Amino acid sequence: MGKKRKNKPGRGIAAGMATLMTDAGDGAPVDEAPRQAGASTEPAGSPRTLSSTDTSGSLKRSSPHDADGGDDDGWQTIERGRPVKKHKKIPGADSNRYPAIHFSQQHARLQAKIGVSSLRDLILYIFADGPAPQWVSVKHRPEFRKIVTIMVPGLEEAMFKQGVDLSAYNKVTPDKALDRIDTSPDDYYPRELKKDTLPEPLRPFADMFPLLWPVRAPGDDKYARMHSPVQAMLTVPVKDKKPGGGVKPVSDPHGWRDERTRIAEFLATPDELMEHNFPKHPALLRDAAQREAFQDPEGWVHTRVDTLEDGSVPEAEIEQGSITAGRKVLALDCEMCMTGEAEYSLTRISLVSWGGEVVMDELVKPDKPIVDYVTRFSGITKEMLDPVTTTLRDIQAKLLDLIDARTILVGHSLDSDLKALKLAHPFVVDTSILFPHPRGAPLKSSLKYLALKYLNREVQKGDGTMNGHDSIEDAKTCLDLVKKKCEKGKAWGAGENQGENLFRRLARAGTAYRATGGPRPRAAWPSARRAPPSTGATPPAAPATAPPSPSRASRTPRSRPASCARSAATRTASRCREAASTLSGPACASSKPSRAGGTATSSPRTTRAREARRRPRRLPTPPPYPPRGRRRQPRRRRRPAAPPDGSDASPASSPLPTCLANLAARLQRIHAALPPCTALIVFSGSGDPREMSRLQALHAQFRREYNTPGSNWDRLSVQWTDKEDQALRRAVKAARCGIGFIGVK
């Protein structure tokens, strides 16, 4: 036999045809005309590879499984200059290469409850470059065809316990509800689902999943907060490319358009001022009598602003295209030294105008003796303050002359600076509020981090040294951050999650299983024309409350995976209004070969929109007016469609056993419609958050009333004590106790 020849990509279809003609010229009779490139009788999305049946050796087999086909007739399909691989055979249930996800208590490295991020990392390990999980073993990873992830809020571990009375499950007090949810810290191993021990409505779970996993929702025990499980599932931490790591500067998303915004749009609201403990100003009071009776604490002053309306500027006085909109903008930064235990006093103040000119830069001598100059941060030394005679009252008098009702103060964590100045002003723009921390309040990003991320500038280089911080540099940095925010728009820099979208990671580093795509699913819909390779991942189902609309800065670009063509960065979950759409979504999505060599899916809504664009536009015909003397009949409201299982009661009014039975039946239909070698992940995201939400609302009301100027503890409608704080922490701990199920069909 001669040496086998490879069909290089550059040789194209003509080279492949020449190879076939050469083989036929060697004595092999040609019974039919050569097929055109890309022609195949296979279903769309699965072009097959035809291997030679003779012994010439001129055509290379694309895979060991190609030898099983007997109808190839010696031809090989060439598409875009390359031989097209044939689908690998789907392994049977008894095959030794069937994919599986196993848990072994002897070999698993499990020291705590798995989190939602653990389920996300499992998806990344199977379909992308994620690390191997230590809590389960994944066998025959390349044989997985798809992964279907469904989020079902409301499921609790106590519902699956033996002997539980589901009819009276929701008729207990909040304390008893928390008692049944609380588990031991060592109770993090999964438990086996036995059909005979489960309640009757939940017994179908034992047919689909072998284990029930305790899953911990993301959150923060220190601040008694629970974070979004949807965000944790859809956000992947970005790997540091540099050995030392560091902050990656932000870049504008694909298709971004700047929207110039006036600085007045970024003023902190009265609620934000109270939430972040800003000094109380009488202009924030709604009642005129309270404003008149307001008195500043001893040593404090407030600017000359009677009402919030005094700061507005008439449009006739605003220059067209002006960002400041007739307002005077001053960037403020202060340096403090310690004059007692946890007591800081002003030692330096710097004011910078909108144009960058230094308006004020003075040293201040505190009234009390300094116990710690904090030189490594403040840059203040004893030698600098010895000749200073300026006091805090002198600075307050100068500020009251500089700041009027149309003045906006800009800074970072301005509440600390204003407390050091013992000054109250209602119009502030705080960069710590303007660029919120990814994990939410009360955490704040440092000015050094914001400058490096959004300005690509390194500031506070003297941090931790004898030079300390430069208040003028910090004030100018805050000013530049606000200027850039005004130039870019409200959505720019808002809600940065310090991560990468899950589907973007799958598109970038995932494996396009074209050769393992399997047969064409049912209920096909036309697919997008230009779609990247599909990784087989399916977006999770939406929770009961849909996540908020994402900002433009966090939207997924056009290069997202085709299987998630209707998904965005933070709202990738697809809401299914009916069980039929749920079945036709993850299980019966169509597959079609894309130009990049994968499968693409699209929804009926996308198809209708594409067909509408192709049709010529027609002006709508105006409706005829009703004849005089007759009233137009009101529109009849459409009655909601009945559930597919035939029950008439809606889920909101149905008892818990009926809701759980309907849920189990729907999951069974989804499981039955899945193709073989598909992983199914169902998780609740969290436990019962109702008690946590109630206590958080009470805490927010208490803070609003307590921070209101002129408030009195005895007159507060909510008095938050240590007892309520401990109850909130317990409710957050219970709300973070979710469950999950993992299976392979």
VOGU-3710 file (C-alpha; in Angstrom, 3 decimals, decimal comma):
1> mgkkrknkpg> 0,000/0,000/0,000  1,166/3,490/-0,755  1,637/6,226/1,779  -1,588/7,821/2,973  -2,111/11,426/1,964  -3,740/14,019/4,178  -6,350/16,384/2,843  -4,871/19,695/3,977  -7,300/22,574/4,503  -5,659/24,644/1,801
11> rgiaagmatl> -6,195/22,047/-0,896  -9,963/22,599/-0,935  -12,664/20,702/-2,782  -10,707/20,506/-6,020  -7,882/18,636/-4,298  -10,355/16,210/-2,757  -12,002/15,585/-6,115  -8,605/15,099/-7,741  -7,786/12,465/-5,143  -11,006/10,654/-5,904
21> mtdagdgapv> -10,351/10,804/-9,651  -6,837/9,455/-9,139  -8,178/6,506/-7,159  -10,780/5,815/-9,801  -8,115/5,973/-12,490  -6,145/3,239/-10,753  -8,753/0,696/-11,705  -11,694/1,281/-9,381  -14,842/1,737/-11,453  -16,884/4,861/-10,852
31> deaprqagas> -20,608/4,069/-10,812  -21,976/7,524/-10,042  -21,041/11,151/-10,457  -19,138/12,794/-7,649  -21,377/14,464/-5,117  -21,141/18,170/-4,565  -19,282/19,437/-1,556  -21,430/19,546/1,564  -24,227/17,429/0,049  -25,555/14,840/2,430
41> tepagsprtl> -28,750/13,048/3,267  -28,076/13,287/6,978  -30,221/15,614/9,082  -29,155/19,218/9,237  -26,305/19,801/11,594  -24,846/16,293/11,241  -22,977/15,886/7,906  -21,587/12,387/7,809  -18,181/11,230/6,656  -18,087/8,628/3,922
51> sstdtsgslk> -14,981/6,437/4,075  -13,462/4,417/1,285  -14,271/0,726/1,094  -11,383/-0,243/-1,125  -7,779/-0,828/-0,137  -6,225/2,067/-2,018  -5,562/3,976/1,218  -5,965/7,330/-0,523  -8,824/8,426/1,786  -8,121/8,681/5,484
61> rssphdadgg> -10,761/7,593/7,976  -11,865/10,445/10,155  -12,559/8,313/13,228  -12,475/4,649/14,277  -16,276/4,520/14,211  -16,426/5,339/10,517  -15,685/1,745/9,652  -19,086/0,700/10,935  -20,981/2,404/8,109  -21,614/0,241/5,058
71> dddgwqtier> -23,346/2,750/2,752  -20,462/5,146/2,140  -19,794/3,942/-1,436  -16,176/5,016/-1,161  -16,912/8,741/-1,071  -15,878/11,362/1,436  -17,750/14,624/2,048  -15,633/17,760/1,715  -16,978/20,969/3,235  -15,119/24,279/2,962
81> grpvkkhkki> -11,957/22,505/1,959  -11,876/20,033/4,832  -13,128/16,479/5,239  -16,237/16,446/7,391  -16,117/14,098/10,326  -18,923/11,680/10,885  -20,907/11,665/14,082  -19,635/9,392/16,754  -22,117/6,786/17,744  -24,064/7,509/20,880
91> pgadsnrypa> -22,936/4,974/23,456  -25,597/2,619/24,688  -26,723/2,402/28,285  -24,653/-0,759/28,747  -21,592/0,673/27,033  -18,386/1,019/29,013  -17,952/4,598/27,737  -21,332/5,968/28,787  -20,888/9,281/30,671  -21,657/9,402/34,361
101> ihfsqqharl> -21,301/11,599/37,449  -20,576/9,552/40,567  -20,161/10,405/44,241  -18,008/8,304/46,536  -17,812/9,183/50,203  -14,439/7,473/50,481  -12,793/9,365/47,621  -14,625/12,719/47,578  -12,877/15,704/49,142  -15,913/17,291/50,689
111> qakigvsslr> -15,425/19,504/53,746  -18,462/21,785/53,495  -21,679/22,187/51,558  -21,238/22,674/47,853  -22,284/26,047/46,514  -23,981/27,290/43,387  -20,506/28,046/42,071  -19,666/24,345/42,418  -22,485/23,463/40,023  -21,255/26,161/37,630
121> dlilyifadg> -17,701/24,808/37,794  -19,015/21,332/37,042  -20,538/22,652/33,813  -17,278/24,378/32,940  -15,296/21,210/33,582  -17,480/19,141/31,276  -17,772/21,642/28,417  -14,872/24,097/28,869  -11,613/24,629/30,745  -12,899/24,456/34,309
131> papqwvsvkh> -10,999/22,628/37,042  -11,890/19,057/37,882  -14,380/18,848/40,760  -13,152/17,256/43,964  -16,603/16,363/45,285  -17,736/14,100/42,422  -16,039/12,059/39,716  -16,976/12,648/36,078  -16,498/9,634/33,827  -16,173/9,791/30,033
141> rpefrkivti> -16,453/13,556/29,897  -16,237/13,839/26,052  -19,365/11,705/25,691  -21,670/14,323/27,239  -23,984/15,770/24,594  -25,827/18,445/26,547  -26,274/19,900/30,006  -29,713/21,122/31,068  -29,799/23,300/34,182  -33,109/24,247/35,805
151> mvpgleeamf> -33,527/26,573/38,768  -36,643/25,887/40,860  -36,914/28,393/43,755  -38,965/27,151/46,692  -37,643/23,613/47,070  -36,376/22,813/50,560  -34,607/19,843/52,027  -37,275/19,429/54,703  -39,852/18,630/51,997  -37,992/15,428/51,145
161> kqgvdlsayn> -37,819/14,075/54,682  -39,721/10,957/55,641  -43,065/11,536/57,332  -43,337/15,247/56,523  -46,895/16,601/56,306  -46,890/18,699/53,137  -50,479/19,833/53,616  -49,493/21,683/56,820  -45,983/22,594/55,704  -46,704/26,319/55,298
171> kvtpdkaldr> -48,948/26,621/58,369  -46,191/26,920/60,957  -44,713/29,986/62,651  -41,531/31,572/61,252  -39,483/30,257/64,185  -40,585/26,669/63,576  -39,975/27,100/59,862  -36,397/28,149/60,619  -35,960/25,211/63,004  -36,785/22,639/60,338
181> idtspddyyp> -34,469/24,325/57,819  -31,499/24,645/60,159  -29,030/21,815/59,743  -25,795/20,871/61,414  -22,600/22,384/59,972  -21,334/18,827/59,474  -24,444/17,792/57,520  -22,974/18,522/54,088  -22,927/15,046/52,550  -25,659/14,177/50,033
191> relkkdtlpe> -28,318/11,725/51,034  -29,793/8,971/48,919  -33,250/9,392/47,457  -35,338/6,340/48,294  -38,711/6,202/46,642  -40,482/4,514/49,521  -39,340/7,132/52,055  -40,243/10,219/49,996  -43,627/11,954/50,138  -45,994/10,828/47,416
201> plrpfadmfp> -45,771/14,001/45,235  -41,952/13,931/45,238  -41,357/10,259/44,506  -40,628/10,873/40,791  -37,413/12,611/41,870  -35,994/9,222/42,886  -36,461/7,968/39,305  -34,417/10,860/37,863  -31,763/11,560/40,485  -29,848/9,281/42,851
211> llwpvrapgd> -28,889/11,865/45,496  -30,138/15,051/47,133  -27,316/17,583/47,549  -27,357/20,345/50,179  -26,368/23,479/48,237  -25,363/26,701/49,962  -26,446/29,939/48,323  -23,850/32,726/47,967  -23,828/35,353/50,664  -21,938/37,088/53,432
221> dkyarmhspv> -22,339/36,004/57,052  -20,529/39,070/58,369  -23,045/41,505/56,904  -26,025/39,087/57,029  -26,711/39,193/53,296  -27,556/36,656/50,635  -26,326/37,262/47,094  -28,070/36,339/43,878  -27,782/32,627/43,017  -28,545/33,435/39,360
231> qamltvpvkd> -25,597/35,811/39,250  -23,363/33,202/40,886  -24,379/30,619/38,283  -23,917/32,922/35,287  -20,694/34,683/36,335  -17,316/32,958/36,063  -14,250/34,428/37,809  -11,674/35,652/35,326  -8,295/34,010/35,490  -5,307/36,285/36,005
241> kkpgggvkpv> -3,118/36,163/32,925  -0,263/37,962/34,653  1,755/36,060/37,281  1,163/38,830/39,803  -2,507/39,314/38,976  -3,722/42,895/39,247  -6,765/44,894/38,221  -7,780/44,682/34,585  -8,816/48,071/33,131  -12,395/48,203/31,911
251> sdphgwrder> -13,112/48,290/28,183  -16,261/49,385/26,400  -18,514/46,486/25,339  -19,147/45,724/21,684  -21,484/48,283/20,154  -21,224/50,708/23,057  -22,389/54,280/22,466  -21,567/57,158/24,774  -24,472/59,101/26,260  -23,498/62,458/27,745
261> triaeflatp> -25,273/62,878/31,045  -25,532/65,894/33,317  -23,822/65,622/36,653  -27,080/66,386/38,439  -28,326/62,944/37,357  -25,714/61,340/39,626  -26,607/63,194/42,825  -27,093/60,928/45,814  -30,763/60,588/46,692  -32,038/61,387/50,202
271> delmehnfpk> -32,463/57,651/50,839  -28,870/56,993/49,784  -27,639/59,786/52,025  -29,439/58,221/54,981  -28,340/54,704/54,075  -24,661/55,722/53,960  -24,903/57,764/57,189  -24,218/61,198/55,726  -24,551/64,165/58,105  -28,139/65,314/58,504
281> hpallrdaaq> -29,155/68,456/56,630  -32,485/70,223/57,351  -33,259/70,484/53,617  -33,874/66,725/53,635  -36,863/67,191/55,946  -40,206/67,330/54,163  -42,083/69,221/56,852  -41,434/72,975/56,919  -42,004/73,115/60,669  -39,308/70,520/61,271
291> reafqdpegw> -36,903/72,436/59,056  -37,481/75,600/61,055  -37,020/73,820/64,388  -33,895/71,940/63,301  -30,757/72,585/65,345  -27,246/71,461/64,497  -25,320/69,422/67,059  -22,647/71,288/68,964  -19,759/72,258/66,712  -21,645/71,357/63,502
301> vhtrvdtled> -22,790/73,652/60,681  -24,898/73,171/57,553  -24,808/74,961/54,232  -27,331/77,667/53,329  -29,850/75,476/51,513  -33,474/75,821/52,573  -35,075/73,182/50,314  -33,864/70,718/47,715  -35,559/72,762/44,999  -33,088/75,606/45,636
311> gsvpeaeieq> -30,390/73,627/43,840  -32,253/73,350/40,532  -31,188/75,662/37,687  -33,677/76,971/35,075  -33,121/75,614/31,593  -32,744/79,145/30,208  -29,583/79,592/32,294  -27,997/76,287/31,225  -25,544/76,361/28,359  -26,408/73,863/25,627
321> gsitagrkvl> -24,443/70,631/25,978  -23,089/71,558/29,402  -22,412/68,670/31,740  -22,383/70,793/34,875  -25,779/72,287/33,888  -25,153/75,590/35,638  -23,946/73,971/38,863  -20,656/74,713/40,605  -18,705/71,493/41,171  -16,019/71,160/43,856
331> aldcemcmtg> -14,026/67,977/44,496  -13,308/67,498/48,193  -10,799/65,318/50,012  -9,607/65,441/53,595  -6,831/63,873/55,654  -7,370/62,988/59,294  -5,280/62,071/62,322  -6,326/60,212/65,466  -7,133/62,278/68,540  -8,490/59,415/70,596
341> eaeysltris> -9,642/55,828/70,429  -11,553/55,481/67,132  -11,725/59,292/66,943  -10,385/61,144/63,893  -9,925/64,889/63,489  -9,333/67,010/60,413  -5,711/67,905/59,616  -5,839/68,799/55,886  -8,509/69,838/53,406  -8,251/70,156/49,607
351> lvswggevvm> -10,818/71,563/47,192  -10,476/71,296/43,395  -12,758/73,009/40,879  -14,334/71,372/37,792  -11,505/72,740/35,659  -8,838/71,155/37,870  -7,682/74,310/39,684  -6,906/74,045/43,393  -9,431/76,222/45,238  -8,291/75,384/48,766
361> delvkpdkpi> -5,423/73,383/50,255  -4,837/74,082/53,945  -3,551/72,312/57,007  -5,758/72,302/60,095  -4,716/71,938/63,710  -7,159/69,883/65,776  -8,489/71,158/69,091  -7,509/67,923/70,845  -3,951/66,568/71,075  -3,024/64,080/68,359
371> vdyvtrfsgi> -2,229/60,559/69,549  -1,417/59,110/66,102  -0,616/61,082/62,952  -1,309/58,011/60,741  1,451/59,301/58,463  1,467/56,164/56,293  -2,020/57,141/55,052  -2,453/60,851/55,769  1,069/62,018/54,958  0,839/64,386/57,942
381> tkemldpvtt> 3,762/64,730/60,365  4,266/66,614/63,606  6,659/69,019/61,917  3,974/69,996/59,396  1,339/70,875/62,013  3,501/72,631/64,602  3,409/76,105/62,923  -0,279/75,786/61,864  -2,830/78,017/63,603  -5,887/77,357/61,371
391> tlrdiqakll> -8,729/75,682/63,259  -11,774/73,733/62,176  -14,062/76,744/62,726  -11,966/78,800/60,335  -12,364/76,128/57,653  -16,104/75,896/58,287  -16,509/79,651/57,816  -14,615/79,558/54,521  -16,638/76,591/53,260  -19,950/78,278/54,056
401> dlidartilv> -18,866/81,194/51,861  -17,756/78,902/49,011  -20,665/76,438/49,028  -24,139/77,599/48,077  -27,367/75,911/47,006  -26,051/75,281/43,474  -22,784/73,695/44,598  -22,166/69,968/44,180  -19,491/68,280/46,276  -17,629/65,381/44,643
411> ghsldsdlka> -15,502/62,857/46,516  -14,936/59,277/47,582  -16,701/58,169/50,788  -17,709/61,769/51,379  -19,556/60,844/54,553  -16,200/60,482/56,339  -14,895/63,807/55,008  -18,067/65,704/55,935  -18,043/64,189/59,426  -14,443/65,318/59,860
421> lklahpfvvd> -15,483/68,804/58,717  -18,649/68,659/60,871  -20,488/69,980/57,842  -23,786/68,943/56,230  -24,617/69,493/52,547  -27,476/67,817/50,623  -25,951/67,797/47,097  -23,099/65,304/46,790  -21,774/62,887/44,169  -19,941/60,022/45,869
431> tsilfphprg> -17,803/57,773/43,671  -18,189/54,898/46,141  -21,945/55,026/45,407  -21,496/55,824/41,724  -19,325/52,717/41,232  -20,830/50,162/43,641  -18,904/47,218/44,997  -19,563/43,953/43,100  -20,733/42,278/46,317  -23,053/45,124/47,225
441> aplksslkyl> -23,362/47,431/50,223  -22,002/48,009/52,779  -18,778/47,090/50,992  -17,078/49,875/49,032  -14,373/49,803/46,382  -11,220/51,768/47,168  -10,322/54,878/45,198  -7,073/53,221/44,160  -8,984/50,310/42,636  -11,468/52,582/40,828
451> alkylnrevq> -8,684/54,723/39,356  -6,805/51,685/38,090  -9,905/50,024/36,653  -11,762/52,960/35,086  -8,969/55,483/34,470  -6,037/53,087/33,992  -4,164/55,302/36,433  -2,163/54,358/39,496  -2,712/56,665/42,455  -1,805/56,655/46,146
461> kgdgtmnghd> 1,665/55,328/45,411  2,792/56,546/48,821  0,287/54,312/50,584  1,968/52,709/53,586  5,081/54,909/53,360  6,112/58,184/54,991  4,613/60,098/52,032  1,078/58,799/52,548  -1,817/60,018/50,404  -2,023/63,292/48,520
471> siedaktcld> -5,446/64,882/49,069  -5,160/66,992/45,904  -4,400/63,915/43,823  -7,331/62,051/45,366  -9,702/64,972/44,714  -8,629/65,207/41,068  -9,023/61,443/40,680  -12,612/61,613/41,950  -13,251/64,492/39,571  -11,916/62,532/36,583
481> lvkkkcekgk> -14,035/59,514/37,514  -17,173/61,652/37,582  -16,236/63,356/34,299  -15,804/60,026/32,575  -19,073/58,778/34,001  -20,826/61,867/32,629  -19,286/61,340/29,198  -20,084/57,622/29,026  -23,529/57,524/30,589  -25,328/56,021/33,550
491> awgagenqge> -24,902/52,410/32,454  -21,123/52,677/32,140  -19,284/51,164/35,087  -22,506/50,202/36,861  -22,874/46,664/38,161  -19,404/45,392/37,304  -19,323/41,796/38,509  -15,590/41,171/38,184  -16,213/38,089/36,127  -17,055/36,652/32,748
501> nlfrrlarag> -20,425/35,509/31,565  -20,828/31,736/31,663  -21,926/31,436/28,051  -19,185/33,777/26,901  -16,669/31,488/28,600  -18,242/28,458/26,930  -18,032/30,181/23,553  -14,420/31,203/24,126  -12,952/28,123/25,782  -15,684/25,499/25,378
511> tayratggpr> -15,579/22,416/23,196  -17,726/22,471/20,062  -18,964/18,887/19,940  -19,928/18,805/16,297  -18,835/15,195/15,922  -20,839/14,244/19,015  -23,937/16,268/18,298  -26,227/13,272/18,151  -29,417/12,983/16,141  -31,587/15,924/15,215
521> praawpsarr> -34,017/16,714/18,034  -37,736/17,070/17,565  -39,855/20,229/17,278  -37,260/21,982/15,159  -37,257/25,697/14,533  -35,145/27,502/11,947  -31,837/28,616/13,373  -29,712/31,692/13,097  -27,590/32,057/9,981  -24,394/33,107/11,661
531> appstgatpp> -24,015/31,197/14,862  -20,830/30,167/16,683  -20,252/26,559/17,734  -22,670/25,259/20,310  -21,310/23,774/23,484  -24,558/22,040/24,313  -25,131/24,072/27,451  -28,698/25,108/28,147  -29,589/28,249/30,110  -31,264/27,715/33,472
541> aapatappsp> -34,932/28,353/33,928  -35,958/31,682/35,391  -36,834/32,037/39,059  -40,179/33,273/40,233  -38,928/36,855/40,128  -36,993/37,688/36,993  -33,627/39,438/37,471  -33,456/43,130/36,575  -32,627/44,241/33,085  -28,861/44,319/32,605
551> srasrtprsr> -26,914/47,442/31,895  -25,355/48,076/28,540  -21,956/47,580/30,065  -22,769/43,995/30,977  -24,615/42,833/27,883  -23,280/39,864/26,024  -21,833/40,678/22,586  -23,025/39,117/19,383  -20,420/36,363/19,692  -22,305/34,552/22,461
561> pascarsaat> -23,028/30,828/21,984  -25,747/29,951/19,517  -27,599/27,801/22,000  -28,092/30,951/24,063  -28,940/33,288/21,201  -31,810/34,813/23,167  -29,854/35,182/26,386  -28,040/38,170/27,831  -25,321/38,441/30,421  -27,419/38,679/33,559
571> rtasrcreaa> -30,822/37,643/32,218  -29,779/34,527/30,363  -32,470/32,548/32,108  -35,372/32,031/29,744  -38,812/32,415/31,255  -41,217/29,692/30,218  -44,861/30,659/30,596  -46,202/27,211/29,855  -44,968/23,695/30,369  -45,076/23,132/26,613
581> stlsgpacas> -42,557/25,897/26,016  -40,362/24,387/28,713  -40,340/21,071/26,904  -39,717/22,650/23,516  -36,911/24,799/24,918  -34,055/22,770/26,397  -35,207/19,357/25,233  -36,566/19,961/21,754  -34,425/22,810/20,496  -33,521/22,484/16,862
591> skpsraggta> -30,002/21,915/15,628  -28,600/23,095/12,361  -25,040/23,300/11,050  -23,564/26,745/11,413  -20,714/28,239/9,469  -18,377/27,685/12,371  -19,275/24,027/12,572  -21,718/23,640/15,434  -25,397/23,568/16,179  -27,513/26,657/16,538
601> tssprttrar> -30,909/27,144/18,068  -33,462/29,904/17,952  -36,826/30,528/19,480  -40,176/31,019/17,730  -40,008/34,681/18,718  -36,666/35,051/16,906  -38,059/33,291/13,857  -41,142/35,506/13,711  -38,988/38,624/14,077  -36,738/37,469/11,239
611> earrrprrlp> -39,722/36,782/8,987  -41,223/40,175/9,840  -38,042/41,897/8,716  -38,190/40,139/5,374  -41,787/41,167/4,676  -42,384/44,633/3,206  -43,584/47,187/5,682  -47,190/48,285/5,528  -48,762/51,183/7,275  -51,331/50,000/9,803
621> tpppypprgr> -54,933/50,650/8,893  -56,571/52,925/11,457  -59,484/51,297/13,280  -62,925/52,556/12,243  -64,622/54,908/14,635  -67,764/53,544/16,283  -71,036/55,077/15,116  -72,452/57,873/17,152  -74,660/56,886/19,990  -72,932/53,542/20,492
631> rrqprrrrrp> -70,158/52,879/22,924  -67,131/50,925/21,977  -67,237/47,512/23,553  -64,472/46,947/26,117  -61,860/44,352/25,345  -62,426/40,975/26,835  -59,605/39,678/28,927  -58,218/36,389/27,870  -58,658/33,651/30,362  -55,370/32,072/31,450
641> aappdgsdas> -54,600/28,754/29,878  -55,281/25,709/31,999  -52,304/23,737/33,314  -51,209/20,890/31,042  -51,982/18,291/33,666  -55,659/19,217/33,605  -55,896/20,814/37,043  -57,938/24,014/37,225  -56,221/25,618/40,216  -53,382/28,058/39,653
651> passplptcl> -50,033/27,385/41,360  -50,522/30,361/43,672  -53,838/29,037/45,024  -53,039/25,330/44,876  -51,950/23,540/48,047  -48,318/22,586/48,355  -48,775/18,855/47,536  -50,514/19,748/44,256  -47,789/22,224/43,304  -45,055/19,695/44,052
661> anlaarlqri> -46,866/17,003/42,082  -47,174/19,316/39,072  -43,500/20,222/39,374  -42,422/16,597/39,508  -44,593/15,781/36,490  -43,081/18,609/34,452  -39,562/17,587/35,368  -40,406/14,049/34,352  -41,552/15,245/30,923  -38,378/17,292/30,502
671> haalppctal> -36,280/14,301/31,542  -38,090/12,009/29,119  -37,559/14,436/26,218  -33,818/14,775/26,791  -31,475/12,982/24,383  -29,124/10,326/25,743  -25,841/11,330/27,391  -27,388/14,528/28,782  -26,651/15,827/32,264  -29,631/17,288/34,139
681> ivfsgsgdpr> -29,020/19,701/37,040  -31,906/20,991/39,145  -31,219/23,379/42,021  -33,313/25,656/44,186  -30,811/28,497/44,419  -31,748/29,265/48,029  -34,038/28,254/50,849  -37,061/30,164/52,113  -36,137/33,881/52,002  -39,448/35,288/53,280
691> emsrlqalha> -38,418/35,779/56,909  -35,088/37,252/55,797  -36,855/39,709/53,495  -39,266/40,745/56,234  -36,481/41,451/58,723  -34,383/43,270/56,135  -37,343/45,524/55,326  -37,754/46,300/59,046  -34,051/47,066/59,334  -34,199/49,417/56,347
701> qfrreyntpg> -37,199/51,204/57,859  -35,375/51,561/61,163  -32,329/53,082/59,467  -34,483/55,549/57,549  -36,246/56,708/60,685  -33,125/56,722/62,843  -31,091/58,772/60,333  -33,878/61,291/59,810  -32,893/64,677/61,282  -34,675/65,337/64,553
711> snwdrlsvqw> -35,617/61,698/65,155  -36,139/60,345/68,671  -35,547/56,744/69,736  -38,764/56,549/71,743  -40,815/57,687/68,746  -39,398/55,209/66,258  -41,916/52,738/64,825  -39,146/50,110/64,627  -36,537/49,739/67,345  -33,717/47,562/66,115
721> tdkedqalrr> -31,848/45,845/68,921  -29,441/42,965/69,225  -32,384/40,565/69,398  -33,610/41,577/65,938  -30,067/41,505/64,604  -29,562/37,906/65,744  -32,939/36,935/64,269  -31,894/38,430/60,917  -28,623/36,513/60,917  -30,463/33,282/61,649
731> avkaarcgig> -32,969/33,961/58,866  -30,161/34,661/56,388  -28,439/31,433/57,390  -31,653/29,484/56,781  -32,331/31,255/53,483  -28,934/30,215/52,178  -29,726/26,508/52,684  -30,754/25,267/49,251  -30,740/21,878/47,576  -29,722/20,432/44,234
741> figvk> -30,011/17,298/42,131  -27,564/15,946/39,551  -28,291/13,137/37,124  -27,326/11,789/33,719  -29,863/10,360/31,323
//
